[in-house]
Amino acid sequence: MPKFGAKSKQNLLTCNEKLQKVFNEVIKYVDCSVLEGHRDEWRQNKLFEEGKTKVKFPMGRHNTNPSRAVD
């Protein structure tokens, strides 16, 4: 059975409880990683400047704490 690595577990902890529950179920059936949950202002705006997101801080769902988005 697949399981999250240490970094994925750490990233998932920055997400809201509902997302944590969903991904803890997903990992039982699908091997996946949690690349990112919460994003701070610097990270969000850097991704915006690179064209990898359409919104600046604090308008992204990743910018809430806990995060309402996961990658």
N, C-alpha and C positions, 0 to 999 in steps of 0.2 A: 504494500500500500504506500502511495506517495506521502511525503510529509514535507512541511516547510523547513527550510534552513534557518539558521540564526538571523540572518539579515532580513529575510521575509517576515519572520515572526516580529522582529523589532519594528519594521515598517507597518505591519498590520496593527500593531498597538497604537499607532497614531491615528487610526481610523475609528469612526463611530462604531458603537456596539453592534448595530445591525449589519454593517459591512463585515465586521469580524465574524459574526455568526455565519453569514453567507459563505465567506471564503474558507472558514473551518469545515464547512460541509463540502465545498467544491474540492478541496484537497484530498478528500476521501476517495474521490473518483477520477480526478484529473491532476496530473503532475503540472504544477504551475508555480510561479514566483510572484511575490508582491514587490514590485520595483519601487513604488513610491506611494505614500499616503499624504500626510501633511506636507505642504510647501511653505517655506517662509517667504518674506517679501523679496529677498535677493534672488532666490531660486525661481520664483514665479516670473519676475520681471526679466530675468535672463532668458528663460524659455520663450517669453513673449518676443523679446528682441531677436531671437533666433528663428522666429516664425513657427515654433513648435506648439504654441498655444495661442488662442485668440483673445485672451483676456489678461489684463494686468492685475496685479495685487491691489485690492483684496477681493476682486470680483470672482475668482475661481472657486470651485467647490473643494479644491485641495487646500484652500487658504483658511478654512475654518479649523478650529481645534476643539474637538477631534474632527478629522477630515471627513467630508461627505463624498469623497472620490478616492479611487485606488487605480493604480496602473500596475 
